[in-house]
Amino acid sequence: MLPRVVLVIAALAAGAQAPQFSPTVRGFIKVDAPVIALTHVRVIDGTGAPAKADQTLVIRGGNIAEIGDAARVRVPDGATAIDLTGKSVMPGLVMVHEHTYYPTGPGVYGQLGLSFARLYLAGGVTTMRTGGNTNGVMDISLKQQIEAGTQAGPAIDATAPYLNGPQGMLQMHALTDAEDARRQVAYWADLGATSFKAYMQITRDELKASVEEAHKRGLKITGHLCSVTYAEAADLGIDNLEHGFMASTDFVPDKKPDVCPGQGAGQRTIAALDENGAPFKALVKTLVDHKVALTSTMTVFETFTPGRPMPPGLDVLVAPLKEQFESAYRRTSQNAQSVYTTLLPKGMALERAFARAGGTLLAGTDPTGGGGVIPGYSNQRQLELLVEEGFTPLEAIRIGTFNGAAYLGRDARIGSLAAGKQADLVVIAGDPSAAIADVRKVDTVFKQGVGYDPAKLIASVSGKVGLW
Ligand SMILES: [Zn+2]
């Protein structure tokens, strides 16, 4: 208990919520001052409202103290003023299907939390939910160490290990029954997990018990499902479903209760689904009525789809992992029969229809699959893919910022830019409200009012991602 008490007292004495940074973290910081004024900047506030030109944003004690026209807002005496003419600020990304692991070998997931946390932050992610873990305590420990200032990274909503039935994966527990599910949720919540993820072989009874135990503790649960349909999960009270409609088995004709017919069987029905047809509209209505959010993770599906560009960021990987993905990419590009040729655009159309029907769409990137989804870079790519999906750049930015914060119940503090909110924001050397690809041009990432240098964060892990 003692170290935590000491930290809290130290924070109070400093009159701010800023943690005591370790020398390593300090090495990534480029702006840290009691009062900072970002002047003459274009503000994209994350709510979907049009960008505002020539604004001044004052940061004090980790929060946004004032924001308004540069002609009106006075730069406080003694403030560190930074002229951002030609640049933009937008909220830090709040993405909800992130991981601290990556596929490194056959059925094996390497635990890369330290390097991934830096890459996420460098890419503009200031808050993330991890969407299932294969490591046990690392997501929770990483969350705590980042809060304490001893590691660099986004604020983390930490998931427990996956809640799943029997399957072949080495790094997953196999639930035995509903009571086991309840016990797992209670155990991991007591250890500090703040989020849960059900997986492909869970039964309805186990899911029901997990939902009840998580909700009893005020925590949310999402799922990448297969054995349980989306409509069943909505009825059982699940909060969120991952991968848009790509994991739905609702339309598999001979679907047996509690049995996963295989991801491929579900995906063939989704690829053939009519987004204007009655069956799909009925499912959308069920999800909207039950307030179930959907997470778009097009970044991972893009890596399975022939003819797509090479994903960004591969150079940070250790050479064997980079080569491994590049050969997978070549195999994918030669697969003329791939279901993803029709499934990827169909998945986009279905997500767009869900959002247009009043559903809450969230964004995440899922650095798993066959590799090639590189944190930070992937979060920027996900926004580009939402625009390809048919959203405006401002809508895509809202999905990747405000919507995530609202789902996590943190929108009073983060997810949009307004006076009184936490200063979690990204300075972009361009205008992503006009050209979404500009989100790649990250200049500085402010988290709780402290500005991090993305180039230094990336350089610290470059060529080593895969080792730690
Ligand atoms: Zn995932």
Residues whose N, C-alpha, C, O or C-beta is under 5 A from the ligand:
A	BS01	ZN	G131 D366 T368
